[in-house]
């Protein structure tokens, strides 16, 4: 039987809610249990492919933590020992390449789970050494991206200096494992998502990285700055007040901040206008400009025959054999005669 093991560090054990990792599991089931499923005599003699998921995070106290349950660790270890390939699924952020993240227990966003050393310690507990190569895929947004993540600083589709390569979460994790395990690991440079209907992985195009990060940071800055105003706006909408009516009321207070406010709608409009005058307009403009930059980048990609998210794109392969570390770009750079598939980015001693 071909066994493919998913170690899910995003969703918590026994939590009925499922996040982005669910699409990864479904895509792998499509790929291995349907498209690549063994048939006929092959299936009869060697067994059929199967995808097994293990949720590796518990809610301990008020914070998520990697499981320490002995029975579950034993089961994970047994499955990993039989696995054709192991998928390590976690959230990543290019601004913090030393840690990975899990879903926030409160249901909004993500929270820090572990640094690369702590994750490596757990993986070494469940992935035992063996003579053959252990295939590991790190399914983590920006896992292979270095600390200097911005495109203007380091082009991750081109040649990358060793001092940058060694700063990615993927490399740091690989180094933790490779010194005692015969590991071949893959990771991607951008945001990754899976299409469950096709089984394909899609990776964010390099030309979108800076634009998407700026939009995310601008939107977050706006959310933090507006604070309670967002909740009050939602309450008005849920109470039956239209967005047009709210905007019309806000226009009155933008024109005359001395107007009195006697109703919740008027008070919200007055406070919104005050927020805009005290710096909110600049924050809104940053969001608008970031949106425009994203649209321009997408248009340029489309005109060049590419997409915002690409199949067979932005993947690095890490191997360490006979005391030699090799890092290659699996797919290279599209339409480039220099950065062809399997171009070696680095070969030599551990970094």
C-alpha positions, 0 to 999 in steps of 0.5 A: 500500500502507498501510504501518504501521511499528512501532519496537520499543524493548523487544525486542532485535534478533535476540533470539528472546524476545518481550515485551509488544511482541509483543501490540502487533504482533499487534494492529496486524496484526489491525487493519490486515492483517485488519480494515482490509485493502484488498480488491477493486480497491482492493487491486489498484491501491493495494496491501494493508496491511502491518505491519512491525516494526523492533527498534531496540535492540542489546546493546552490551557488557553494556547495551542501547542504541539501534542505530547500525548504518548498514544497519539505520538506512537500512532503517528510514528508508526504511520510515518514509518510506513509512509511513501511521503510525509506532508507537514502542513502549517501556516507561515509568514514571510516576515517571521521565518523562524516560526510557524503558525496555527489557527487562532482558537478564537477563530480569527487569523493565526497564532504562533505555534513553534519555532523551527527547532521545536517543530524539528524536535517533534518531527524527529520524534515521529519520523525515525531514521531509515536507510532509504530516503524519507520524502517530506513536503513542507506545505507552508506559505512562504516556507522557502522564502528568506528573511529578506522576503521582498522581491525588490531585495531578493528575487526568489525566482533567480539565484539566491545568496547562501546567506539568504538561503539559510534564513528561510524556515524551510532550510532551518527546519531541514537542517534540524532533520537532515543531520540525523535523518536521510531527508529529501524535503520540498518547500515553496517561496510563496503562498500555497493553496490546493485545488481539491477538485484537481489535486493541484498545488498552486503557488503565489507568483513572485510578481505578486508577493510584494503587492499582496503583502503590502495590501495585507499590511495596509488592511491590517493597519486599517483594522487596528486603527479603526478598532471598535468602529468596525464592530459598530458599523457591522451592528448598524448593518445587522440592525437594518441600516444600509451602507448608503445611509451610513455613508450619507450620514458620515458625509454630513459630519465630514462637512461639519464636525460640530454637528450634534449626534443624538442616535447610534447612526449619527454618533458612528458617523461623527466618530468615523469622520473624526477618525478620517481627519485624524489619520484615517484618510491616509490609512484608507488611501494606503489600502486603495493604493495597495488594491490598485497595485495588485490589480496592475500586477495581475493585469501584467501577469495575464497579459504575459500568459501567467497567473496570480497563482501558478501550478508547478512554480516556486518550489525548492528541493533540499537534500543532504548526502555524503556531507553535501547540502544541495538546494535546487529550484525544481521548476526554475523560472518560466520562460527563462533560459538561465533559471531552468528546472533543477537549477542548483542554487547552492551545493556545499557544506551545511549553511 
